[in-house]
Amino acid sequence: MKIIVVIFIFLAVAGYYVLQNGIPENIPTEILSTKISRGLAVENVKKLPEVQKYLKNVPNGKVEVDNELEGEYNVHVYEVKNGHTATFNWYRVSIKSGEVRSEFQIPTGTVSGKICYPSEVIPEGTIEAKRLSDGKVFILDYGGSESGEGNIYEFPLENGDYYLRYNVKDKIYGYSTTVCPTGKEETCGDTKMRSLRKAEVKTGTTIPDYDLCDFYYKDSNAPKF
């Protein structure tokens, strides 16, 4: 009984203090409210792997709260291109819990194959996928290999047609061409113009054996990426 009386007195005194002096500035806002801020909602969306990848590929991409409706923040991920808004996705963020759900899923397929190099060591580089419809280039980092092992890559991409290449420090490129798809064909030494293999990416499917192994072209017959 004494404990209950003490607690009641403490709450009464605390309430009177707040009425007289306002809420102390040093009390964390999380204690005063369970409602997450707009800034935290944006940060939760930015943590999503697909959004991180998007912002890496699109440096001018924006992540902003568009509106607040029915207990959720509506977060827009987009870029302004040629005066128009190009939407990547919309995300609903719970104001109470901060949980994020996608407004719509972006359909993806996968391109896979080997990364080659004309030596036992594969240097560090990036895999570049150029979408033919708009020329946008998507990038996947590769850390290299000293033994030639671990040279299999998998690149998830949105629906569309692509050319891929392996970029070694902007100095030399490995392609997948019709005359030298694996780097082992006798035709790899041909001097005729190289034609790139087109990767036709479709939702839920994998394009195998898209090996980036043609390093054997010359300046005169290098493929056009």
Secondary structure as UniProt FT lines:
FT   HELIX           2..21
FT   TURN            25..26
FT   HELIX           29..32
FT   HELIX           38..46
FT   HELIX           49..57
FT   TURN            59..60
FT   STRAND          62..69
FT   TURN            70..71
FT   STRAND          72..81
FT   TURN            82..83
FT   STRAND          84..94
FT   TURN            95..97
FT   STRAND          100..102
FT   STRAND          108..115
FT   STRAND          125..131
FT   TURN            132..134
FT   STRAND          137..142
FT   STRAND          152..158
FT   STRAND          160..168
FT   TURN            169..171
FT   STRAND          172..175
FT   HELIX           186..189
FT   STRAND          199..201
FT   TURN            203..204
FT   STRAND          206..207
FT   HELIX           219..221
//
